[in-house]
Structures are given as structure tokens and as C-alpha cells.
Amino acid sequence: MQKDDIDEGNDFDFGKTSLDYSKYRDIYPKSMYQKIFNLGIGHKGQKILDLGTGTGVFPRAMYKYGGEFTGIDISKEQIEYAKKLSEKQNMNIMYKFCSAESTGLNSHEYDVITAVQCFIYFDKLKIIPEIIRLLKKDGKMVIVWMGWLPFESKICEETIKLVLKYNPKWIGGENKNSDEDTSLDVLPKVFETIEKITYTESLKFTYETWAGRIRACRGVSASLPYDIVNKFNKEHLDLLKNISKEPFEIPHEIKIGIYKLRDM
């Protein structure tokens, strides 16, 4: 994949991160899923489409609430891991390898469409008409983003510096806590905001789980050659052992936006 406004147009492929992604990117806190459920998302009887599902982290975590999930992703490798993990957990989740901008799925089929940590990767001119086509008349769109707060964590700050040493074009380390949340204001005027929530929670990691989480990010395994990733990982583990005992906590800001189509 390549986008001019991401990493100066550098190529990246999350399929290359699939093994680490399946093991180390299931890090969203229980509070996030509960808040989403409390806002009316994921309930029994709802048909839910998860865009950019990756290894199926979101549908698998929400499965217990009773919604009927379909997950799609542009990476075959990610979809294969999603299928294996869901089957292992005895979860009946449908997955499809396809572009979010052109899904080939039935029109007006879904009560909810979700996009977790992925909306920035879509072609906005193409994804919006597709979302409108797929949603039922009273359907909802949910956008979720979780980002670390580097200025509140020495480990996070030093990790970002190290990623930039190996991949100077990477912009994924840029995140800051802000009372004025504009990151979810990405939908056009045909959508109406139902709810927006922003809150902070610290997540616990070990050397292994933090290193795995970072390897799975866009700036490392998705962009760098395998031998360079291994070199980075060794230096990263040495860095972690020098600056902190384990386990340690990294503060994250979590943003949830829920929208619906305006009455026209």
C-alpha cells in the first residue's frame, strides 16, 4: 500500500506483520469494548461489518456481546490469521479478502460499520459512497482510534526515536493528548455525529509484548526488510532493559466516534 500523505509515500504492507499482529496487537482495553457496547454497538441482532479488520481483533473481542460480524481486509495474510484465530476460539465470524472501497457486499445490509485504527488508510472519495451503500437506512458508522502518548512515557518516547532511526519517513509516532478532538471528524455532511468519546488509559506491557507490538506497526515490519527488522528488534529490547523494569505501563488516548446518516 502507498499513500502520499502517509510516511512520505513510502510503501507498507501489514501482511508482513501478520504473525506479530496476531500475537501482540490485541491490546485494546476491556473498557473500550464495554463503552462501545454501552453506546448500542455490537448487540444481538445487529449485522456488523468491520472494515480493515486485520487479524479480526475487533470482531473477536466483541463477539461475546452477540452481534453478527463480517470482517474485511485488503491483506490476504491478515484475513488468513483472522480465520484461524476465530476458528480456534469457536467463533462464527465471516471474513472476506477485499478492498474497503469496493467490497462487493450486498447494499443496505449492515446495521453497523466499524473502522478501528484504519480509517486513515482509505480513499475518502471512494469509501464514503461505499459506506452509504452498505448501511441500512438507520445504520451507524463507528470510528475508533487509539494512540500512545509519547510525552507521558519515557519508554514510548525512546521507542519512537529508535523507529525513526531505522525509518525516518515514519509519521506514526505523532500523537498527543488534546481536549479538542478533531481526529474523528472525517465524515462529510451527510453524516451526523451521535456520540464522541475521548479518554486515557494506561496499558501494561512486558519487554516481549511491547517489542512485538512495535514490530507489528507500520513503521517497522510493514515497511522494513526482514534483516533490518531483526536488527531493530535487538536494539529495541536492549533499550527497554536499560530504561525500565517489566512490566511497565504506556498511557494511551482512546477515541470513539459514532455517526449516522442524516435524514435527507
N, C-alpha and C positions, 0 to 999 in steps of 0.2 A: 504494500500500500504506500501511497505517496500523496501528501497534501502540502501545498505551497505555504500554508500558514502554520505548519507543524514541523519543528526541527529543521527549518530552512529547506523543506522539501526532501529531506533525507528519507530513503526507503526504510520501511519497517514491516515486519511480519510477525504477528502474535502467534502464528502457528509454530514458530521456532521456540516459543516459550511454553508450549503446551504441557510438558511434563512438570516443570516447576509451577506453572499456573495451576494445575490440578491439585498440587500438594500444598501450595503456600499462598494462594490468593483468596482463599475462603476466610477473609479476615473481618468482614463486616460484623459489627456487634449485634447481639440479640435485640438491643434497644431499637435499632434501626428498623428491623423487620416488624417489631411489635408496633412501632409508631405508624408504619405503612399500613399494617392491618387495621389499626385503630382508626385510620382515615378512610376505611372502607375498601381497601385493596387486598385481593387475594382470598376473598370469601368463597365459600362453597357455592357453586352455580355459575361463577364467573369464568368466562373464557379469556385467557390472558396470553398475549404474545410478548415475549421478551426479545427485543432487538439486541444484536451484538452480545449474545448470551455467553460466548466464550465456552468455558467448561461447565456451563449450567449452574453457576454458583447461586444466582438469584432464584430461579425456579426450584432448585433443590431445597434451598433454605425455607422458601415459602410454601412448599408442598404440603406440610403438615396442617396448614390452615384450610385446605380443601378446594382451592381453585384448580381449574384445568389449564395446564400450561403447555405452550409451544415455544421452543427456543430456536432462534435462527442466528447464523453467523457466517461470515464470508470465508472463514478458515475451516477447511476440511479437518485438519488435525484437532482443532478445538472441539468441533462437533463430535468427533470420534471419542474423545475423552469424556465429553458430556454424556454421551450414550452409555459408555462403560460405567461411569460413576453412578448414573441413575439406575442402571440395571443392578449394580451391586447393592444399592440401597432399596431395591424393590419399588422404585418409583415409576409410575406410568406417565412419563413426560415425552412428548413428541419433539423431535429435533429435525431441522432441515438446514442443509448447506445452501445458502443463497445470499444475495445482496439485500440489505435492508431497504434499499431504494427501489428494488424490483423483486418482490417476494414470490409472486405467482400464487399467493394465497387468496382465498375467497374474499370478495368485497363484503363489508359490513358484517364481519364475522366475530369481532372481538369486543368484549366489554371494557377491557383494559389493554393498553400497550405500554410496556415499560422499557426504559433505556437506562441501564445502570453503568456508569463510568465509561460511556461510549458515545454519547451524542456528538461530541466534538469531531468524531471521525466521519460523520455522514455528510453527504452533499445536501445542504439545506434546501436547495431549489427542487431537488428530486424527492427527498424524504418526506416533506410536508404533504404533498399530494398523495403519497402512498399511505401515510398515517390516516389522512382523512378518508381515503378509500376503504381502509381496513376496519376502522372503528364503526361500531354501531352508532345509531343516532345520539344516544345519551352516553356514549363511551367516554373513557377518561384516558389521558396521557400522563404517565408518571416519569419524571426525570430525576435520577439520583446521582449525586457526586460526592465522593469522599476524598479529601486530600489531607496529607500531613501538614503540620505547622512547623516548618524548619526553624523558625526564630524562637521556638519554645523548647527545642530539643537539640542538645549538642550532638547526639548520635545522628539525628536526621540531617543536621547542617553539614557534618563532616562526610556523611554518605553522599549527599548531593555534590559536594566538591569533588569527591572521588569519581562519581559517574561523569561529571563534566571533564575531568582529566582524560578519560577514555573516549568520551563522546561530547565534544564542545558544542555541537549543534542542538543537543537535547534541551528542551524547554520544560520538561515535566517536573522539575523541581520547584517551579514557581508557584507558590501558594501562600496566602496569608489570611489571617483571621480578619473579617470585616463585618461591621454591623450593617453595612449597606450591601445586601446580597443581590448582585446582578447576574451571577453566573448562570442562573436558570432561565433568564429572560431571553429565550432563544426562539420562541414560537411566535408566529405572526399574529396579526389582529383577529384572525378567525378563531383563535383560541382564547379562552377566558381562564384566569387563574382562580382555582378553587382554594388552594392552600399552599403556603410555602413555609418550610421549617428549616432553621439552621441551628445546630447545636454542636458542642465539642465533647469528645470522649477520648480518653487515653486507652490505647490498645497495648496489650502485653506481648512481648516477643522474647525469643532466645536468640543466640547468635545464629543458629541454623535457620530459624523461621524468618528472621529479618533478612538474612543473606539470600534466602530463597525468594522472599517477596520482592527484593530488589533485582535479582537476576531475571525475574519474570516481567519486569517493567519494560516499557517501550525503549528506554534509553540504553538498555543492556542487551539481553538475549534477543530481543526483537530486531535489533539494529546491528549488533557487532558480530564478527566471525567467532566461531566456537572457541578457538585457541585464545582469543583476546578475552572472551567471557571468563574462561578459566583463570587467566592471569588476573583479571579484575577481581574475581571472587576470592582468590587467595589473599590479595592485598586488602580487600574489604574485611575479611574475617580477622586478619591481623589487626586492622584498625579498631574493630569492635572490641577485641580482647584488651586492647591498650587503653581504651577510654571508658569502659563500663563493665560492671559485673552483670551476669544474667540471673534471672530475667530482668528486662527493663521495659519501660513504657514509652510509647510515642504518641503525643497528642494529635488527634485528627479532627478536622471540621467536616461535619456531615450535613449535606443539603438535600432536601426533598422538595420537589415541586410537583403539584398535581393540577392538571388542566382539563378543560372540557371544550368541546366545540361551541362557539357562540350560536345562538338562535339567529338565523339569517332571514 
